[in-house]
Amino acid sequence: MDEKDCLILQYLYENPNLTKAAERFYMTQPALTYRIRQIEKEFQILIFSKNGKNIKITPAGEYIVGYAKRMLTDLRRTKEYLLNMGNEVQGSLKIGVSSNFGLYKLPSILEYLMNQYPKVHVNVDTGFSTEMMDLLMEGEIDVAIVKGDYNWSDQTYLLNEENICLISKNEIDLDELPELPMINRKEPAVLMKYKNVSSSPLDKSINSWWDERYEQPPHITMQVDSYETCKEMVKKGLGYAIIPRVFIHESDELTCHNLIFKDGQELKRRTWMLFRQSSLQLATVSTFVNYIKKIF
């Protein structure tokens, strides 16, 4: 099984369509099918089962795809290690960042790096932090920048931490909070279903703060999909919200209270850079990591 075989298996795993795969790799469909059959013959397994026009990967096929991904990663690292034995940083860099970081921080970082190192090819994924964690764990990216505390046993670097605060249009009595209307930012249902969890790490921390003070749940009157929407609703006097302080500006003219646990610890949301120690063997990764550490 060579590099092209690995690429074909990875593509079909993500896009189970033989016609599209054949087009993607500039092959005829019979030639593609023959190549898959040869891999199956080599390993004496069935990789894909066919159901009409659709194909479905088998359990053995999933294992082989995982092996193919590892082969591609090792091959890429070997090529780039040899490339960077000289003085010039070159090769590819795969990073995944949370949407907010991707919007406000990443463009200027990449502008500098790509001007300094024009032979570096950058691949970027942005989205929910949980999605970026999955990509990192699966080896799809070299570095993840995520918001929230996740279980990661390899290298971590704290970039930033921000207070979580309760906002309202006017001053309110916190003892009366359970009776007041709350505007809640919720995680997308599709993401929660995909992760098979009921709440995000930040939601769990907020719930812990709440349970420490009140016996009854909050009176949620609105469920919205963004912190910015929460803030705009609060500005109209429609209720209070609990959001990261980074979304609050002086011009908003809102009352803010940082959430503090009874032991005096402030509730914060942290932004982390996560990566594998072994990835630093790649000059592209070590250059990016060192630059991020320098500016944060």
Protein Blocks (a to p, Z undefined) as FASTA:
>chain_A
ZZklmmmmmmmmmmgcfklmmmmnopafklmmmmmmmmmmmnopafbdcehjbccddfkl
mmmmmmmmmmmmmmmmmmmmmmmmmmbdcddddddddfklmmmmmmmmmmmmmmmmmmbc
cddddddfklmmmmmmnopafbdcdedjdddfbdcddfbdcddddddfbdcdfklmmmpc
cddddddfklmmmnopabdfklmmmmmmmmmmpmbdcddfbdcfbfklmmmmmmnonacc
dddfklpcfklopacdddddfkopacdddddddddfklmmpmklmmmmmmmmmmZZ
